[in-house]
Amino acid sequence: MARQLSKDSADLLQAQTPQQRKSNQKFAKDNTAKMGKPEGALKKKQQNFKSPVSPIWLVLLAFVVFGGLIFELISRIFFR
């Protein structure tokens, strides 16, 4: 008797790419190292803060805001 697979269970049986297999093995290794340890004993990975806005856009924004302010002050001082 042949076993019928539904569409959902067939998706679970697909082959993994080497990159996905490597990621899964690393995750499993990290999880087995954590088993049975209290949360306080686990080292937290420190993530460096990365600004969501690139420095180029910040410089451009500062130029537009402060440049406009400077030009407005110059025009008010010299061209009353």
PDB file of N, CA, C and O in Angstrom:
ATOM      1  N   MET A   1       0.843  -1.165   0.000  1.00  0.00           N
ATOM      2  CA  MET A   1       0.000   0.000   0.000  1.00  0.00           C
ATOM      3  C   MET A   1       0.899   1.243   0.000  1.00  0.00           C
ATOM      4  O   MET A   1       1.726   1.418   0.895  1.00  0.00           O
ATOM      5  N   ALA A   2       0.733   2.087  -0.992  1.00  0.00           N
ATOM      6  CA  ALA A   2       1.549   3.294  -1.129  1.00  0.00           C
ATOM      7  C   ALA A   2       1.043   4.363  -0.170  1.00  0.00           C
ATOM      8  O   ALA A   2      -0.161   4.520   0.034  1.00  0.00           O
ATOM      9  N   ARG A   3       1.961   5.072   0.397  1.00  0.00           N
ATOM     10  CA  ARG A   3       1.612   6.121   1.359  1.00  0.00           C
ATOM     11  C   ARG A   3       1.337   7.414   0.600  1.00  0.00           C
ATOM     12  O   ARG A   3       2.157   7.849  -0.208  1.00  0.00           O
ATOM     13  N   GLN A   4       0.212   8.013   0.852  1.00  0.00           N
ATOM     14  CA  GLN A   4      -0.177   9.259   0.213  1.00  0.00           C
ATOM     15  C   GLN A   4       0.373  10.432   1.028  1.00  0.00           C
ATOM     16  O   GLN A   4       0.206  10.476   2.246  1.00  0.00           O
ATOM     17  N   LEU A   5       1.026  11.380   0.353  1.00  0.00           N
ATOM     18  CA  LEU A   5       1.544  12.565   1.028  1.00  0.00           C
ATOM     19  C   LEU A   5       0.712  13.769   0.632  1.00  0.00           C
ATOM     20  O   LEU A   5       0.426  13.982  -0.546  1.00  0.00           O
ATOM     21  N   SER A   6       0.336  14.536   1.606  1.00  0.00           N
ATOM     22  CA  SER A   6      -0.361  15.776   1.292  1.00  0.00           C
ATOM     23  C   SER A   6       0.665  16.805   0.831  1.00  0.00           C
ATOM     24  O   SER A   6       1.871  16.596   0.962  1.00  0.00           O
ATOM     25  N   LYS A   7       0.176  17.910   0.294  1.00  0.00           N
ATOM     26  CA  LYS A   7       1.071  18.956  -0.208  1.00  0.00           C
ATOM     27  C   LYS A   7       1.929  19.523   0.923  1.00  0.00           C
ATOM     28  O   LYS A   7       3.108  19.810   0.714  1.00  0.00           O
ATOM     29  N   ASP A   8       1.354  19.688   2.119  1.00  0.00           N
ATOM     30  CA  ASP A   8       2.096  20.245   3.247  1.00  0.00           C
ATOM     31  C   ASP A   8       3.228  19.327   3.695  1.00  0.00           C
ATOM     32  O   ASP A   8       4.338  19.790   3.959  1.00  0.00           O
ATOM     33  N   SER A   9       2.952  18.038   3.780  1.00  0.00           N
ATOM     34  CA  SER A   9       3.995  17.123   4.230  1.00  0.00           C
ATOM     35  C   SER A   9       5.049  16.916   3.155  1.00  0.00           C
ATOM     36  O   SER A   9       6.195  16.602   3.476  1.00  0.00           O
ATOM     37  N   ALA A  10       4.689  17.084   1.878  1.00  0.00           N
ATOM     38  CA  ALA A  10       5.670  16.955   0.802  1.00  0.00           C
ATOM     39  C   ALA A  10       6.671  18.107   0.863  1.00  0.00           C
ATOM     40  O   ALA A  10       7.839  17.930   0.519  1.00  0.00           O
ATOM     41  N   ASP A  11       6.220  19.285   1.299  1.00  0.00           N
ATOM     42  CA  ASP A  11       7.124  20.430   1.423  1.00  0.00           C
ATOM     43  C   ASP A  11       8.181  20.181   2.495  1.00  0.00           C
ATOM     44  O   ASP A  11       9.300  20.685   2.393  1.00  0.00           O
ATOM     45  N   LEU A  12       7.835  19.410   3.514  1.00  0.00           N
ATOM     46  CA  LEU A  12       8.775  19.139   4.595  1.00  0.00           C
ATOM     47  C   LEU A  12       9.877  18.178   4.172  1.00  0.00           C
ATOM     48  O   LEU A  12      10.929  18.134   4.809  1.00  0.00           O
ATOM     49  N   LEU A  13       9.661  17.416   3.122  1.00  0.00           N
ATOM     50  CA  LEU A  13      10.611  16.398   2.710  1.00  0.00           C
ATOM     51  C   LEU A  13      11.568  16.870   1.623  1.00  0.00           C
ATOM     52  O   LEU A  13      12.348  16.067   1.112  1.00  0.00           O
ATOM     53  N   GLN A  14      11.533  18.132   1.259  1.00  0.00           N
ATOM     54  CA  GLN A  14      12.413  18.623   0.206  1.00  0.00           C
ATOM     55  C   GLN A  14      13.853  18.642   0.691  1.00  0.00           C
ATOM     56  O   GLN A  14      14.129  18.803   1.880  1.00  0.00           O
ATOM     57  N   ALA A  15      14.758  18.475  -0.258  1.00  0.00           N
ATOM     58  CA  ALA A  15      16.186  18.462   0.067  1.00  0.00           C
ATOM     59  C   ALA A  15      16.644  19.852   0.487  1.00  0.00           C
ATOM     60  O   ALA A  15      16.106  20.865   0.039  1.00  0.00           O
ATOM     61  N   GLN A  16      17.651  19.878   1.357  1.00  0.00           N
ATOM     62  CA  GLN A  16      18.211  21.144   1.817  1.00  0.00           C
ATOM     63  C   GLN A  16      19.407  21.516   0.957  1.00  0.00           C
ATOM     64  O   GLN A  16      20.122  20.654   0.445  1.00  0.00           O
ATOM     65  N   THR A  17      19.605  22.812   0.810  1.00  0.00           N
ATOM     66  CA  THR A  17      20.816  23.277   0.146  1.00  0.00           C
ATOM     67  C   THR A  17      21.975  23.136   1.127  1.00  0.00           C
ATOM     68  O   THR A  17      21.748  23.089   2.336  1.00  0.00           O
ATOM     69  N   PRO A  18      23.207  23.069   0.638  1.00  0.00           N
ATOM     70  CA  PRO A  18      24.353  22.969   1.561  1.00  0.00           C
ATOM     71  C   PRO A  18      24.420  24.128   2.554  1.00  0.00           C
ATOM     72  O   PRO A  18      24.789  23.937   3.712  1.00  0.00           O
ATOM     73  N   GLN A  19      24.065  25.316   2.102  1.00  0.00           N
ATOM     74  CA  GLN A  19      24.103  26.484   2.993  1.00  0.00           C
ATOM     75  C   GLN A  19      23.057  26.333   4.107  1.00  0.00           C
ATOM     76  O   GLN A  19      23.337  26.627   5.269  1.00  0.00           O
ATOM     77  N   GLN A  20      21.857  25.876   3.748  1.00  0.00           N
ATOM     78  CA  GLN A  20      20.815  25.684   4.756  1.00  0.00           C
ATOM     79  C   GLN A  20      21.198  24.569   5.720  1.00  0.00           C
ATOM     80  O   GLN A  20      20.963  24.685   6.923  1.00  0.00           O
ATOM     81  N   ARG A  21      21.782  23.494   5.209  1.00  0.00           N
ATOM     82  CA  ARG A  21      22.202  22.380   6.059  1.00  0.00           C
ATOM     83  C   ARG A  21      23.254  22.842   7.065  1.00  0.00           C
ATOM     84  O   ARG A  21      23.207  22.472   8.238  1.00  0.00           O
ATOM     85  N   LYS A  22      24.214  23.664   6.591  1.00  0.00           N
ATOM     86  CA  LYS A  22      25.263  24.182   7.473  1.00  0.00           C
ATOM     87  C   LYS A  22      24.653  25.074   8.562  1.00  0.00           C
ATOM     88  O   LYS A  22      25.041  24.991   9.728  1.00  0.00           O
ATOM     89  N   SER A  23      23.701  25.925   8.176  1.00  0.00           N
ATOM     90  CA  SER A  23      23.042  26.799   9.146  1.00  0.00           C
ATOM     91  C   SER A  23      22.259  25.988  10.171  1.00  0.00           C
ATOM     92  O   SER A  23      22.274  26.304  11.361  1.00  0.00           O
ATOM     93  N   ASN A  24      21.577  24.945   9.710  1.00  0.00           N
ATOM     94  CA  ASN A  24      20.814  24.096  10.630  1.00  0.00           C
ATOM     95  C   ASN A  24      21.730  23.373  11.607  1.00  0.00           C
ATOM     96  O   ASN A  24      21.400  23.247  12.786  1.00  0.00           O
ATOM     97  N   GLN A  25      22.875  22.896  11.134  1.00  0.00           N
ATOM     98  CA  GLN A  25      23.821  22.209  12.011  1.00  0.00           C
ATOM     99  C   GLN A  25      24.393  23.157  13.059  1.00  0.00           C
ATOM    100  O   GLN A  25      24.557  22.774  14.217  1.00  0.00           O
ATOM    101  N   LYS A  26      24.697  24.387  12.663  1.00  0.00           N
ATOM    102  CA  LYS A  26      25.223  25.381  13.604  1.00  0.00           C
ATOM    103  C   LYS A  26      24.170  25.712  14.669  1.00  0.00           C
ATOM    104  O   LYS A  26      24.484  25.810  15.856  1.00  0.00           O
ATOM    105  N   PHE A  27      22.924  25.881  14.229  1.00  0.00           N
ATOM    106  CA  PHE A  27      21.839  26.179  15.166  1.00  0.00           C
ATOM    107  C   PHE A  27      21.650  25.029  16.151  1.00  0.00           C
ATOM    108  O   PHE A  27      21.493  25.257  17.350  1.00  0.00           O
ATOM    109  N   ALA A  28      21.665  23.790  15.648  1.00  0.00           N
ATOM    110  CA  ALA A  28      21.489  22.621  16.513  1.00  0.00           C
ATOM    111  C   ALA A  28      22.640  22.513  17.514  1.00  0.00           C
ATOM    112  O   ALA A  28      22.422  22.178  18.679  1.00  0.00           O
ATOM    113  N   LYS A  29      23.862  22.795  17.062  1.00  0.00           N
ATOM    114  CA  LYS A  29      25.026  22.737  17.952  1.00  0.00           C
ATOM    115  C   LYS A  29      24.902  23.782  19.063  1.00  0.00           C
ATOM    116  O   LYS A  29      25.167  23.491  20.229  1.00  0.00           O
ATOM    117  N   ASP A  30      24.495  25.009  18.690  1.00  0.00           N
ATOM    118  CA  ASP A  30      24.329  26.070  19.685  1.00  0.00           C
ATOM    119  C   ASP A  30      23.229  25.722  20.686  1.00  0.00           C
ATOM    120  O   ASP A  30      23.369  25.978  21.882  1.00  0.00           O
ATOM    121  N   ASN A  31      22.142  25.141  20.196  1.00  0.00           N
ATOM    122  CA  ASN A  31      21.032  24.792  21.087  1.00  0.00           C
ATOM    123  C   ASN A  31      21.399  23.667  22.038  1.00  0.00           C
ATOM    124  O   ASN A  31      21.013  23.701  23.207  1.00  0.00           O
ATOM    125  N   THR A  32      22.140  22.667  21.563  1.00  0.00           N
ATOM    126  CA  THR A  32      22.522  21.573  22.460  1.00  0.00           C
ATOM    127  C   THR A  32      23.496  22.068  23.528  1.00  0.00           C
ATOM    128  O   THR A  32      23.516  21.531  24.636  1.00  0.00           O
ATOM    129  N   ALA A  33      24.300  23.075  23.215  1.00  0.00           N
ATOM    130  CA  ALA A  33      25.216  23.635  24.210  1.00  0.00           C
ATOM    131  C   ALA A  33      24.449  24.383  25.297  1.00  0.00           C
ATOM    132  O   ALA A  33      24.929  24.490  26.425  1.00  0.00           O
ATOM    133  N   LYS A  34      23.260  24.903  24.971  1.00  0.00           N
ATOM    134  CA  LYS A  34      22.461  25.667  25.931  1.00  0.00           C
ATOM    135  C   LYS A  34      21.597  24.782  26.823  1.00  0.00           C
ATOM    136  O   LYS A  34      21.141  25.229  27.876  1.00  0.00           O
ATOM    137  N   MET A  35      21.369  23.549  26.425  1.00  0.00           N
ATOM    138  CA  MET A  35      20.415  22.685  27.138  1.00  0.00           C
ATOM    139  C   MET A  35      20.815  22.477  28.597  1.00  0.00           C
ATOM    140  O   MET A  35      21.958  22.135  28.900  1.00  0.00           O
ATOM    141  N   GLY A  36      19.856  22.688  29.486  1.00  0.00           N
ATOM    142  CA  GLY A  36      20.058  22.434  30.899  1.00  0.00           C
ATOM    143  C   GLY A  36      20.742  23.550  31.656  1.00  0.00           C
ATOM    144  O   GLY A  36      20.926  23.440  32.868  1.00  0.00           O
ATOM    145  N   LYS A  37      21.120  24.610  30.989  1.00  0.00           N
ATOM    146  CA  LYS A  37      21.797  25.714  31.675  1.00  0.00           C
ATOM    147  C   LYS A  37      20.788  26.815  31.980  1.00  0.00           C
ATOM    148  O   LYS A  37      19.884  27.061  31.181  1.00  0.00           O
ATOM    149  N   PRO A  38      20.931  27.483  33.130  1.00  0.00           N
ATOM    150  CA  PRO A  38      20.037  28.604  33.418  1.00  0.00           C
ATOM    151  C   PRO A  38      20.347  29.780  32.493  1.00  0.00           C
ATOM    152  O   PRO A  38      21.450  29.902  31.960  1.00  0.00           O
ATOM    153  N   GLU A  39      19.350  30.634  32.321  1.00  0.00           N
ATOM    154  CA  GLU A  39      19.520  31.730  31.373  1.00  0.00           C
ATOM    155  C   GLU A  39      20.613  32.709  31.771  1.00  0.00           C
ATOM    156  O   GLU A  39      21.236  33.326  30.906  1.00  0.00           O
ATOM    157  N   GLY A  40      20.852  32.857  33.058  1.00  0.00           N
ATOM    158  CA  GLY A  40      21.891  33.767  33.530  1.00  0.00           C
ATOM    159  C   GLY A  40      23.291  33.293  33.182  1.00  0.00           C
ATOM    160  O   GLY A  40      24.212  34.104  33.084  1.00  0.00           O
ATOM    161  N   ALA A  41      23.464  31.992  32.993  1.00  0.00           N
ATOM    162  CA  ALA A  41      24.786  31.441  32.705  1.00  0.00           C
ATOM    163  C   ALA A  41      25.150  31.534  31.223  1.00  0.00           C
ATOM    164  O   ALA A  41      26.307  31.343  30.851  1.00  0.00           O
ATOM    165  N   LEU A  42      24.172  31.822  30.392  1.00  0.00           N
ATOM    166  CA  LEU A  42      24.430  31.888  28.954  1.00  0.00           C
ATOM    167  C   LEU A  42      24.999  33.248  28.575  1.00  0.00           C
ATOM    168  O   LEU A  42      24.562  34.281  29.084  1.00  0.00           O
ATOM    169  N   LYS A  43      25.961  33.237  27.692  1.00  0.00           N
ATOM    170  CA  LYS A  43      26.542  34.488  27.217  1.00  0.00           C
ATOM    171  C   LYS A  43      25.632  35.080  26.147  1.00  0.00           C
ATOM    172  O   LYS A  43      25.187  34.388  25.232  1.00  0.00           O
ATOM    173  N   LYS A  44      25.376  36.333  26.278  1.00  0.00           N
ATOM    174  CA  LYS A  44      24.575  37.032  25.278  1.00  0.00           C
ATOM    175  C   LYS A  44      25.507  37.578  24.209  1.00  0.00           C
ATOM    176  O   LYS A  44      26.569  38.120  24.513  1.00  0.00           O
ATOM    177  N   LYS A  45      25.104  37.433  22.969  1.00  0.00           N
ATOM    178  CA  LYS A  45      25.900  37.994  21.881  1.00  0.00           C
ATOM    179  C   LYS A  45      25.682  39.500  21.860  1.00  0.00           C
ATOM    180  O   LYS A  45      24.548  39.978  21.844  1.00  0.00           O
ATOM    181  N   GLN A  46      26.779  40.233  21.859  1.00  0.00           N
ATOM    182  CA  GLN A  46      26.662  41.682  21.797  1.00  0.00           C
ATOM    183  C   GLN A  46      26.627  42.116  20.345  1.00  0.00           C
ATOM    184  O   GLN A  46      27.484  41.745  19.544  1.00  0.00           O
ATOM    185  N   GLN A  47      25.625  42.904  20.028  1.00  0.00           N
ATOM    186  CA  GLN A  47      25.500  43.412  18.676  1.00  0.00           C
ATOM    187  C   GLN A  47      25.899  44.877  18.673  1.00  0.00           C
ATOM    188  O   GLN A  47      25.450  45.659  19.511  1.00  0.00           O
ATOM    189  N   ASN A  48      26.740  45.235  17.726  1.00  0.00           N
ATOM    190  CA  ASN A  48      27.133  46.629  17.595  1.00  0.00           C
ATOM    191  C   ASN A  48      25.972  47.414  17.013  1.00  0.00           C
ATOM    192  O   ASN A  48      25.273  46.946  16.115  1.00  0.00           O
ATOM    193  N   PHE A  49      25.778  48.616  17.540  1.00  0.00           N
ATOM    194  CA  PHE A  49      24.704  49.462  17.040  1.00  0.00           C
ATOM    195  C   PHE A  49      25.043  49.934  15.639  1.00  0.00           C
ATOM    196  O   PHE A  49      26.140  50.432  15.389  1.00  0.00           O
ATOM    197  N   LYS A  50      24.108  49.776  14.740  1.00  0.00           N
ATOM    198  CA  LYS A  50      24.297  50.247  13.378  1.00  0.00           C
ATOM    199  C   LYS A  50      23.133  51.172  13.058  1.00  0.00           C
ATOM    200  O   LYS A  50      21.968  50.786  13.151  1.00  0.00           O
ATOM    201  N   SER A  51      23.466  52.386  12.684  1.00  0.00           N
ATOM    202  CA  SER A  51      22.452  53.372  12.374  1.00  0.00           C
ATOM    203  C   SER A  51      21.671  52.952  11.130  1.00  0.00           C
ATOM    204  O   SER A  51      22.264  52.461  10.170  1.00  0.00           O
ATOM    205  N   PRO A  52      20.355  53.138  11.135  1.00  0.00           N
ATOM    206  CA  PRO A  52      19.574  52.774   9.956  1.00  0.00           C
ATOM    207  C   PRO A  52      19.766  53.741   8.790  1.00  0.00           C
ATOM    208  O   PRO A  52      19.355  53.452   7.665  1.00  0.00           O
ATOM    209  N   VAL A  53      20.393  54.893   9.059  1.00  0.00           N
ATOM    210  CA  VAL A  53      20.623  55.889   8.011  1.00  0.00           C
ATOM    211  C   VAL A  53      22.124  55.988   7.774  1.00  0.00           C
ATOM    212  O   VAL A  53      22.904  56.094   8.720  1.00  0.00           O
ATOM    213  N   SER A  54      22.522  55.952   6.509  1.00  0.00           N
ATOM    214  CA  SER A  54      23.949  56.002   6.201  1.00  0.00           C
ATOM    215  C   SER A  54      24.504  57.404   6.455  1.00  0.00           C
ATOM    216  O   SER A  54      23.756  58.382   6.417  1.00  0.00           O
ATOM    217  N   PRO A  55      25.805  57.507   6.714  1.00  0.00           N
ATOM    218  CA  PRO A  55      26.414  58.813   6.976  1.00  0.00           C
ATOM    219  C   PRO A  55      26.267  59.786   5.801  1.00  0.00           C
ATOM    220  O   PRO A  55      26.178  60.996   6.011  1.00  0.00           O
ATOM    221  N   ILE A  56      26.240  59.277   4.591  1.00  0.00           N
ATOM    222  CA  ILE A  56      26.092  60.148   3.413  1.00  0.00           C
ATOM    223  C   ILE A  56      24.757  60.882   3.467  1.00  0.00           C
ATOM    224  O   ILE A  56      24.692  62.080   3.192  1.00  0.00           O
ATOM    225  N   TRP A  57      23.680  60.155   3.827  1.00  0.00           N
ATOM    226  CA  TRP A  57      22.366  60.791   3.905  1.00  0.00           C
ATOM    227  C   TRP A  57      22.306  61.788   5.057  1.00  0.00           C
ATOM    228  O   TRP A  57      21.637  62.815   4.949  1.00  0.00           O
ATOM    229  N   LEU A  58      22.993  61.500   6.149  1.00  0.00           N
ATOM    230  CA  LEU A  58      23.021  62.448   7.267  1.00  0.00           C
ATOM    231  C   LEU A  58      23.722  63.741   6.885  1.00  0.00           C
ATOM    232  O   LEU A  58      23.268  64.828   7.242  1.00  0.00           O
ATOM    233  N   VAL A  59      24.839  63.621   6.153  1.00  0.00           N
ATOM    234  CA  VAL A  59      25.566  64.811   5.696  1.00  0.00           C
ATOM    235  C   VAL A  59      24.698  65.608   4.731  1.00  0.00           C
ATOM    236  O   VAL A  59      24.650  66.835   4.811  1.00  0.00           O
ATOM    237  N   LEU A  60      24.019  64.929   3.828  1.00  0.00           N
ATOM    238  CA  LEU A  60      23.152  65.612   2.864  1.00  0.00           C
ATOM    239  C   LEU A  60      22.012  66.336   3.581  1.00  0.00           C
ATOM    240  O   LEU A  60      21.690  67.475   3.244  1.00  0.00           O
ATOM    241  N   LEU A  61      21.407  65.683   4.558  1.00  0.00           N
ATOM    242  CA  LEU A  61      20.330  66.310   5.318  1.00  0.00           C
ATOM    243  C   LEU A  61      20.842  67.523   6.092  1.00  0.00           C
ATOM    244  O   LEU A  61      20.184  68.563   6.115  1.00  0.00           O
ATOM    245  N   ALA A  62      22.007  67.399   6.725  1.00  0.00           N
ATOM    246  CA  ALA A  62      22.588  68.524   7.461  1.00  0.00           C
ATOM    247  C   ALA A  62      22.900  69.681   6.521  1.00  0.00           C
ATOM    248  O   ALA A  62      22.686  70.841   6.873  1.00  0.00           O
ATOM    249  N   PHE A  63      23.405  69.375   5.325  1.00  0.00           N
ATOM    250  CA  PHE A  63      23.703  70.426   4.354  1.00  0.00           C
ATOM    251  C   PHE A  63      22.428  71.159   3.946  1.00  0.00           C
ATOM    252  O   PHE A  63      22.420  72.387   3.861  1.00  0.00           O
ATOM    253  N   VAL A  64      21.363  70.423   3.696  1.00  0.00           N
ATOM    254  CA  VAL A  64      20.107  71.052   3.275  1.00  0.00           C
ATOM    255  C   VAL A  64      19.546  71.923   4.394  1.00  0.00           C
ATOM    256  O   VAL A  64      19.132  73.057   4.150  1.00  0.00           O
ATOM    257  N   VAL A  65      19.530  71.403   5.611  1.00  0.00           N
ATOM    258  CA  VAL A  65      18.934  72.153   6.722  1.00  0.00           C
ATOM    259  C   VAL A  65      19.801  73.343   7.111  1.00  0.00           C
ATOM    260  O   VAL A  65      19.330  74.480   7.128  1.00  0.00           O
ATOM    261  N   PHE A  66      21.072  73.083   7.423  1.00  0.00           N
ATOM    262  CA  PHE A  66      21.931  74.168   7.894  1.00  0.00           C
ATOM    263  C   PHE A  66      22.374  75.081   6.763  1.00  0.00           C
ATOM    264  O   PHE A  66      22.570  76.278   6.977  1.00  0.00           O
ATOM    265  N   GLY A  67      22.534  74.538   5.567  1.00  0.00           N
ATOM    266  CA  GLY A  67      22.877  75.380   4.421  1.00  0.00           C
ATOM    267  C   GLY A  67      21.759  76.362   4.122  1.00  0.00           C
ATOM    268  O   GLY A  67      22.012  77.537   3.856  1.00  0.00           O
ATOM    269  N   GLY A  68      20.520  75.879   4.166  1.00  0.00           N
ATOM    270  CA  GLY A  68      19.374  76.768   3.955  1.00  0.00           C
ATOM    271  C   GLY A  68      19.284  77.826   5.035  1.00  0.00           C
ATOM    272  O   GLY A  68      18.943  78.976   4.756  1.00  0.00           O
ATOM    273  N   LEU A  69      19.585  77.449   6.258  1.00  0.00           N
ATOM    274  CA  LEU A  69      19.569  78.399   7.368  1.00  0.00           C
ATOM    275  C   LEU A  69      20.635  79.479   7.177  1.00  0.00           C
ATOM    276  O   LEU A  69      20.371  80.663   7.390  1.00  0.00           O
ATOM    277  N   ILE A  70      21.822  79.074   6.783  1.00  0.00           N
ATOM    278  CA  ILE A  70      22.913  80.038   6.565  1.00  0.00           C
ATOM    279  C   ILE A  70      22.578  80.983   5.417  1.00  0.00           C
ATOM    280  O   ILE A  70      22.773  82.193   5.537  1.00  0.00           O
ATOM    281  N   PHE A  71      22.076  80.446   4.308  1.00  0.00           N
ATOM    282  CA  PHE A  71      21.709  81.309   3.176  1.00  0.00           C
ATOM    283  C   PHE A  71      20.587  82.273   3.552  1.00  0.00           C
ATOM    284  O   PHE A  71      20.586  83.422   3.111  1.00  0.00           O
ATOM    285  N   GLU A  72      19.641  81.822   4.355  1.00  0.00           N
ATOM    286  CA  GLU A  72      18.555  82.699   4.792  1.00  0.00           C
ATOM    287  C   GLU A  72      19.090  83.819   5.687  1.00  0.00           C
ATOM    288  O   GLU A  72      18.671  84.967   5.547  1.00  0.00           O
ATOM    289  N   LEU A  73      20.003  83.504   6.597  1.00  0.00           N
ATOM    290  CA  LEU A  73      20.589  84.543   7.452  1.00  0.00           C
ATOM    291  C   LEU A  73      21.383  85.551   6.633  1.00  0.00           C
ATOM    292  O   LEU A  73      21.298  86.754   6.883  1.00  0.00           O
ATOM    293  N   ILE A  74      22.149  85.078   5.664  1.00  0.00           N
ATOM    294  CA  ILE A  74      22.933  85.984   4.813  1.00  0.00           C
ATOM    295  C   ILE A  74      22.009  86.901   4.027  1.00  0.00           C
ATOM    296  O   ILE A  74      22.264  88.101   3.917  1.00  0.00           O
ATOM    297  N   SER A  75      20.937  86.337   3.479  1.00  0.00           N
ATOM    298  CA  SER A  75      20.026  87.176   2.689  1.00  0.00           C
ATOM    299  C   SER A  75      19.310  88.196   3.576  1.00  0.00           C
ATOM    300  O   SER A  75      19.057  89.314   3.128  1.00  0.00           O
ATOM    301  N   ARG A  76      18.981  87.847   4.808  1.00  0.00           N
ATOM    302  CA  ARG A  76      18.318  88.800   5.703  1.00  0.00           C
ATOM    303  C   ARG A  76      19.275  89.888   6.184  1.00  0.00           C
ATOM    304  O   ARG A  76      18.851  91.022   6.410  1.00  0.00           O
ATOM    305  N   ILE A  77      20.549  89.563   6.344  1.00  0.00           N
ATOM    306  CA  ILE A  77      21.521  90.547   6.816  1.00  0.00           C
ATOM    307  C   ILE A  77      21.869  91.533   5.704  1.00  0.00           C
ATOM    308  O   ILE A  77      21.874  92.743   5.929  1.00  0.00           O
ATOM    309  N   PHE A  78      22.161  91.025   4.510  1.00  0.00           N
ATOM    310  CA  PHE A  78      22.657  91.892   3.439  1.00  0.00           C
ATOM    311  C   PHE A  78      21.561  92.460   2.546  1.00  0.00           C
ATOM    312  O   PHE A  78      21.768  93.511   1.939  1.00  0.00           O
ATOM    313  N   PHE A  79      20.429  91.825   2.442  1.00  0.00           N
ATOM    314  CA  PHE A  79      19.389  92.274   1.508  1.00  0.00           C
ATOM    315  C   PHE A  79      18.089  92.579   2.235  1.00  0.00           C
ATOM    316  O   PHE A  79      17.048  91.993   1.934  1.00  0.00           O
ATOM    317  N   ARG A  80      18.151  93.487   3.183  1.00  0.00           N
ATOM    318  CA  ARG A  80      16.972  93.855   3.973  1.00  0.00           C
ATOM    319  C   ARG A  80      15.976  94.454   3.099  1.00  0.00           C
ATOM    320  O   ARG A  80      14.901  94.838   3.559  1.00  0.00           O
TER     321      ARG A  80
END
